[in-house]
Every structure is written in C-alpha cells, then in structure tokens.
Amino acid sequence: MIIKPFFIEDYYVEPTTNQISIDGRIVAVQPKVIEVLIYLCTNSGNVVTNQQLAENCWENQFIGDSPIHKCVAQIRKLLNDDAKSPKFIKTIPKKGYCFIGSVRGLEVTDKQLTPWLQGNPYPGDSPYSYKFKDVFFGREQIIKQVHNHLEQFTANQSLWLSISALANCGKTSFIHAGVLPLLVNIGWLSEDLKPLVVCDIKQALTEPSPLLPLLCQLNEVGLFDEIYSDIQLLDKLDKGKQIRFNTNRYSTDKPCVVVIDHIEALWADRDINTHPTLILSFSNLLEQLLCSTTCILITANDERALPRLRHLLPSTKPSMAVELPEFSSTELINIIQKPMSLAGITYLLDDHSREQVDSLIIQQIQLNPVPIYYLQGLLAHLYLAKQDNQITCQSYLSFAGLTGYFISQLDQKFSLFPDSDKETFYQLLYQLVSLNHDGTVVSVIYSWALANGDNASSIAVINKCIDIGLLRYGKEEDKGYVYLSDERLLTDWQVIVKWLKKHIANLYIKHDLNLLTQRWLNHGQDEQYLLLSTNKLKQFNNTITNKNICPSDEEQSFLHASSKKLNSQSRIKHTVIAGFFVCFLGLIGLTTTLLQRNNELKETQQSAESLISFILVDLKEKLEPIGKLELLDMVAQNTLEYFKLHAQHELTGDNLYRWISALHILGQVDISKHNYQAAKQYFSKTLTILENEVLQVNDARVLEQYMLANYWLGYIAYIEPDYELARNYFTVYLEYTQKLYDLTESSDWLLEKSYALNNLGAVAEQVNDFMLAQSYYQSSYEIKLKLLQSMPQSYALVLDIADTRSWQSNIMAKQGKLASASDLLGQALKQVKQIYQETDDKAALEYMSDISHRIAMHEFNLGDSAEALAYTLNTQQYLTELIINDADNNIYINDLIWSYLLHAKIFISQEKLDQALVQLEQTETLIGQLKKQEKANFKTDKSSVYRLILHAQIMDILAQKFSAQRSIEQAFSLFQQYLNQQRDIELFAYLVATKVKILTNSGSDPAHMSSEMKSSLDILTSQLTDNPYDLNAIFLYSTMIKQLGNQEANLNWLNRLEASDYRVNDYLVRTTTRN
C-alpha cells in the first residue's frame, strides 16, 4: 500500500516517516497512531466502529478497546482537538468515531508499478529524459502539486510554469521525466511529445547566434510567420522588427509547450551590463511567449539567477512557481531502491557489515550528501557491474563507495578546467578554507555578495565549480554564500590536499591575524594588544600584497592601528637613542669599575634564588597531589617579599619564572579557600607582567605560566559566573596550548589542548550553544583518541576519553536526544570497563556505577523499562562491590539508595508493585543504617522523602487511600523539616503533584493545595527560565499546569518535551488505579 503525504486542514501528515508538521514544527508520531489516523481519514464522514479499527489496524491480533481509545486520545492531542467540542474526531456514543475534519491530498493505492525492461534504469550523470518517466522517483509529491494547479487552467489560457532550485537538484530531470509525462496524461501533449519546443540556454550559448536555434524550433511549430534571415538584426532590437506570432499555428488543438532550460547560463560568465542586446532579446522573446494563449511556457532557472530573471520581467509573474527543495532522505531512498527493483535487480548483503548494499549507499549519502547526478552515475555503473541481476558489495567497493566515486568523477571534471580557471580556484581556496580554534583545517562559507564583487573570471569559475558539485550555494535571510560541498575534500581530494601542503603557512598567518584581531577587539581595542613587532606587521602586509589572504574590515583596522603605533614608537626610539648615545660615552668608565663588584653580588643572589626556587617547586610537587597546597602559602608570600626588594618589573629569566610561580601558588591557595577575588588579582598580575614576554620569547616556561594564568582566570569567571569572560580566557588558554605543542612537540601539551577544548565546551553548554559545545567536545575526543594510539596503556587517558563522551551525552540529553545520550554513555562505560578488567582499579569501578546509573535513568525516561532495569542491576552490583571494599564510605551507600529508588520506580511503571515495595524496604534499611551511624546528610534526607513519595504512589495504585495519604503527609513533613523549596525545586514539585493526584483519586478536593501548587509552579517556572532544557522539570511543569487548570503555559517548553525522546511512564501520567 502506497500512502503519500496529505493535509488535515493545516496539519501536514507524512505517513512514510511517521511525522506530523504544523507551523514549521515537526512531531514524531508512533506508527500505530499514524495507521489509525489514516484509517479514520480514508473513511472521513463515515462512522468507524472499534471493531473495524481493530480488524484493519491490529490485523490478526486480539485486543480490547483500550489501545484504540489510547490512539484516538493521542491523535486528538496531536491535532489539538477537544472530545467535548470536536473539530476533527467526533465520538458517536455506543458506535465508534467519525472523522469530521477537512482532508486534502490523501491517496491510498495498491497500484503495481510497471516493470522496467529497457536496460539501465539510470541515465548516468545525465538528466532523466522522457524515456525514463517510469523509473523517475523522488519528486512525486511536487508533481502532484503541479497537477492540482494545472487542473485550474484550460489549454487555451496563458500559462507560465517557473521551476527554480539550487544547483544539482534535478530541474531538467523534473521537467522531462516528471512534468512532460504529466502534460501527456492530461492531454496537453501527444504521446510523441508534440507540439514541443525545447531550448537549453547553456547549449545555445555555444552557438554563434544563441537565440537562433530556439527561433527555428518556434518557426517549425508555426508560432512565427517569418524567421529573420539576419540574426544579427534580431540581436540588435533597435534595428530589427518586433517578434510577431503567426496566427496560422501548428495544426492541432493542443497548446505548444515551450521549455527553456538553464536560464541562469545567461549570467554564468557574462556580465549583464556588457552584453545587453542578448539579454534584452531574450527578455523580449519571453514577454511575447507569455502574451500567447496558445503557448505553455516552462522555464528552469537556478536560484542564484532568480533576482535577475525577475528584473527582466518586473511586471509578469509565473502562473505557478515551483521551488524544488534538496532531496529528502525518503526521496533518495526511493531513487536508490525503486528503479533497481523495477528492473529486477537485487542488492546483496555485505558479509562484513551485515547490511545490504543499498543500505550502505543510503547511510553514506545521509552522512555525506553528494550532487544527485553523482548518485545516479554510481547507480548506473553498479547496474552495468551486476552479476546474475544482483549487485554485490564487491562491485560497490570497487568504486571506493559513493565517496570514492564522487571524488574520482570530480577529478575528471576538474582536470578539464583550463589552467587559468584552476589558478582562480586555488586563489578562491583562501576564502573557502580556514583554521579553526584547534588549528584544524576546515571549510568556511564565502559570501556570494563578495564573490560577485570579484572579477568576472572568479564568478565564472565559482559557477563552474557549483555545476560540477565542487561548491554548493546556500542562502540565509536572502543572503547567498558558497562553500565546499564536502568536508572530506579537505582530506581525500588530492587537488586540495596538495594545495594545503603548499599553502598551509599562509593559512596559519591568516589564522594568527584573525586571533590577534579578535583579542584586540575583545579588549576594547586597547593599544597594548596591537602588534609589538615590525617584522610581524611586514609578514602580514606581504601576504596580503601577494593576494594570499583577504583581510576583513576589522583585520585591516587592526593592521592600520598597529602600523600607526609602531611608527610612533620608532620615532621616539630614534630620539631616545641619540640622547643615550651621548650619555653612554660618559658612563663607560664608571660601568667598568662597577661591573666587577656587580658580578660578585650576582653570584651570591643567584645562589639564594636557586635555593628559593628549589624549595618552592619541590614543596609544590609534594603538597599539590595530597591537597595541602595551602601549606605553601607562607613560603610563597616570603618569595614575593624577597623579589619586591629586587624591583620585580625588571625581572627576567629564572627570576621572573620564580616570582610568577609564587603568584600562582598564592592564587591556587585562594581558590581552594573560595577567595576568588584575591586569586584573580594574583593571576591578573601574571598576565600584566607576561603580556609582552610571550610575544617576544619562545621560552616554554613563560608560555606555560601565561597559559595557566588564563586557565585560572577563566575558571574563576566560570564560577562567578561570567561566561563571556570565561570564554575569552579559555580561548587564549587554548591558543597557548597549541603554541607550546608547536614549540616542544610534547604530547603533554596536546592533552592540555584537549582540556582547553573541554573548558570551552563547558562554557558553550552553559549558554545553551549546544552545537558549539558538541564541536569542542568532539575535537577534544579526537585529540585524545590520537594520543591513545601512541599511549595504549594510559588508563588515565582512557578515563579522560570516557569523561568527554559523558559530557557529550549531557549535551544530547539537554537537546532531548536521550537515545543518543544513552549511546554515548554506553561507549564511555565500555572504555572504563576495559580499565577495570585490566587493573581492578576501584576508581574505575566507581565511575562505572555512576555511568550505569545515568544510562538507566535515560532508558527509563525513554520508556524502555527493560533496559533501565538491566543497567540498574549493574549499578547495584558495582556499588555493592565498592561497599565491600570500603564499608565506611557513605557516598557509595547513598548512591546505592538512589539506585534502589530507581529500581522501585521501574517496577511501579511495570505494575510489579510487590517487587517495588521490596526495593523500598531495602532503601529504608540503608537509610536507617546511615542515620544510626550519624552519617546521614542532605542527600540521605532527599532519598527519605522520595522513598515516601513512591510508597504513597504504590498505595494509591493499590487503592489503599488511607495508607497513600499517610505516606504523602509524612513526606511533606519530612521535607519541611530538612529540605528547602528554593533549593530542592523538582523534588518539591514532584511531592506536590503526587499529593494532588492522590487526593483527586480518593475523591477529596485538592483545592486547599492551591497555594503550594502555585508556589511550586512559580519556583519551577523560574528554574526553567534559567535552564529551559531540563526535561524532568518540563514534565513536572506540564503535569502541574494540567492539575491547576486555567493556567497559561509556556508552549516552547511543552513543545520541546513533545519533540524530545522523553517518554517516561511515570505514576503522574497513569489514568487508573486498581479496584
């Protein structure tokens, strides 16, 4: 059965992807709900009984009415329908349901597609022609829209169908294999496609007189009464006649269909101002065609040239404008599978991956899209390589997969470029690639406005590159841009790889200029952040002069200000040198006398300073690992006092390093005491002292101290919190880890770089920039994986990798992608397990218990209670082993309590209430044990309250109303005694919502709870305002909104919950209790 997308009023239903869309918001729907919805819609206006729904939607299954009622309720919720005053589904008492809403475009058909017996079902990298109409897939929905629109016209009306799209979206194929067959079906074209005129502007421009072929075709079908003998006159309208249509036209009652393709070629490598006659001739021809009632005009135009086409025809609008989107996943799947199936070809299974070849292609194109004609070309080659009407994985891999085929074809097409075009492309690469924050080469977007500001050759080459799929054109807020079509080109396409090797130094110069400019801007264009070196300024200017980089306006301002400052300093320097030279001659004698005495004093001073340095560093190395850094406070203070006597502003070399070390120790001591303001002063002083040093010397010790000062200042800003300031400091921290690695090539600095990326990721996460945070974490993860190859036995590094995966999981969870979050934690757990198996390290076991518990919570929130239970049991096993080894560790006992509580909650969701009570008894025993040993803490008090809440829920489900109310009152009393509403927001909200439900189920009026409910809701709202991505909090918010009634809700939060993976089967969403 084939079910195409359809509309229910403004709701767009996509059965193949189980999605419903409205106002740009897409909601995933369970397949069974979609199935019930479609059955109701296909029987719109008729009463559908429960038995009919069961027989058609639950075929060969024995079900009661409950699943049907549940599906209908979910449909009503999706459509914002009300059972009491329905707009869509009306309940017919004692009979069933009737769908009363407006349904458009619903087509359900069991039509068998026609087998393909004409050889290769793919045209290679050429567009589809009319011949391939039976194997043209992917644009059925748009063809249907065109059909619906054409039904409003008659054959003797003026009609203009304008088709536009981004490059490589299949405009030509859409016309010839989609639209023309449609015109044949509705009788506007004969089976032999007459009368039809086709003009490809791209091909026509290769002719001496570009419009002549089109005019000849128009004359053949009788549209003109004459053809100009001298086409040059036609190209010069001031000397030629106006085009006149022939009244004695083609002898048929059908309109003439005129297809003009690739209109954008008029501007591809020509400037409209220098070739006005051709453009005006074409414009005049279009206007004449549009005036005819015997002509159906179909134009195809790249989206880049749409503004120019509108400029040519300002007063004329298309009868229908079709904007072809890029191919969706479903459309690509149809293109890959259906033509082969119609041709009797089967994709075989890959023995290694256990996936069919078509699945491998689908996965690859979803991860890394390529222009559609490359996919068609690969599929055509696979058809030719078939064996016994089967396509093997070996055939697919012989092309190195889709990526390999794309790159090999790109090589061939690029090799046909003239050398001048290749050189232009190489120059454009400076605008298309850059270095990111960690020094990796990445592609960047290049403004189309800037590209059009370049010379004509650049525009022509950019258009050529777009045509062959090397570049892609994009648009955002009516601003166009181009970019490399695939990031893999940077690593896999030898043309770019070789260019990068040759020009990487210039990219680093461009990167350095950008970093220095940003630092200058971030510090309010402070003069001290300008260039300090004339050589550096010359390097930047030389690179710009050679046209290797094109600086932004901000970068040009930075260079201009730096040049102005350096010129001023140079004049002052020359004046001072002249004065000093005179004094110098008089001081030579005195200097000689004092020099000997000074050397003797220096030897004594250096011995003392070496001893101070040794004591300071040695004590730091011994005290820092055991957390006793504060014991160094006195030594560090005395060190500072010593250097104050020796003019610290003149310190250099070892003396400078010792003084900075003392400052850092004092700063770290203050941080350990949470005295952040004092610590900030110490580290800020470090930056002030070293600001010039780091730009002038390549001393690893100085760079390290500067890097650490930025780290600690970023840490303090993060704690305060000032995330923008933290980001600035951490960015410099990252920059200097790279410089230290470049200087020393030590893997320690590469690891430090990964830590800097983690810090930047944490800042991005705090400001809810999840894509940026994920990028930082992923870069950190890749660095650590690279290091692990050279240090496979480094368990600390494996733990670091697991940590990074854990942070990435947090990002996914905040985005509502709980399944992805659980998968990432699963990877982390696997890595830590390996360490534990090889080392029996209890720290790894502790980490395993934490990760396993978090996975269990994700799986429970996903609605997968079986998986949640499995990970909960693992957590308890790990914690039990930890407690056996360290029985006095109350942290492990508290963690075990919370694992038992989750265990109980899972059993409640599964209605295994006796087993849930057993878990609560174990929890009570452990809580009592901690209280008896006087080890109970805040976390223990929270678990006590939560245990009572769950006990009350179980009693309510069992219809033990008195016990339920007693337990919930005990929970309230305990909460008020030990906890705080402002601090324990979600627990209090859960407590209040549970109590309201228990009172409601018992028949009591919960009105007296309204003040607690509103208070709880207000606090919960405040929390969500600060952190709108806490799904548990949104779930509680949604529950309380429903309980209060007549309460205005934040739809953004509710939509976020609906669009997420969050499908928790909590007591609060239960609708019944046991009788």
WORAHU-V924017 format. One record per helix or strand. SS is the DSSP state (h for helix, s for strand). FROM is the first residue (numbers start at 1). TO is the last residue. If there is no record, write none. Layout:
ss=SS from=FROM to=TO
ss=SS from=FROM to=TO
This chain:
ss=s from=2 to=3
ss=s from=6 to=8
ss=s from=11 to=14
ss=s from=19 to=22
ss=s from=25 to=28
ss=h from=31 to=42
ss=s from=47 to=49
ss=h from=50 to=57
ss=h from=66 to=78
ss=s from=89 to=92
ss=s from=96 to=99
ss=s from=103 to=104
ss=s from=108 to=109
ss=h from=130 to=135
ss=h from=140 to=150
ss=s from=159 to=165
ss=h from=171 to=185
ss=s from=196 to=200
ss=h from=201 to=204
ss=h from=212 to=220
ss=s from=224 to=224
ss=h from=231 to=235
ss=s from=245 to=245
ss=s from=256 to=261
ss=h from=263 to=267
ss=h from=276 to=291
ss=s from=295 to=302
ss=h from=303 to=312
ss=s from=320 to=324
ss=h from=329 to=342
ss=s from=346 to=347
ss=s from=349 to=349
ss=s from=356 to=356
ss=h from=357 to=367
ss=h from=372 to=384
ss=s from=387 to=387
ss=s from=390 to=391
ss=h from=393 to=398
ss=h from=401 to=415
ss=h from=419 to=432
ss=s from=433 to=435
ss=s from=441 to=443
ss=s from=446 to=447
ss=h from=448 to=453
ss=h from=456 to=467
ss=s from=471 to=476
ss=s from=479 to=484
ss=h from=489 to=492
ss=h from=494 to=522
ss=h from=527 to=529
ss=h from=534 to=545
ss=h from=553 to=626
ss=h from=629 to=644
ss=h from=648 to=650
ss=h from=653 to=672
ss=h from=676 to=690
ss=h from=693 to=696
ss=h from=700 to=720
ss=h from=723 to=744
ss=h from=747 to=766
ss=h from=770 to=790
ss=h from=795 to=814
ss=h from=818 to=839
ss=h from=842 to=861
ss=h from=865 to=885
ss=h from=890 to=909
ss=h from=913 to=932
ss=h from=938 to=957
ss=h from=961 to=978
ss=h from=985 to=1001
ss=h from=1006 to=1026
ss=h from=1031 to=1044
ss=h from=1051 to=1059
ss=h from=1067 to=1069
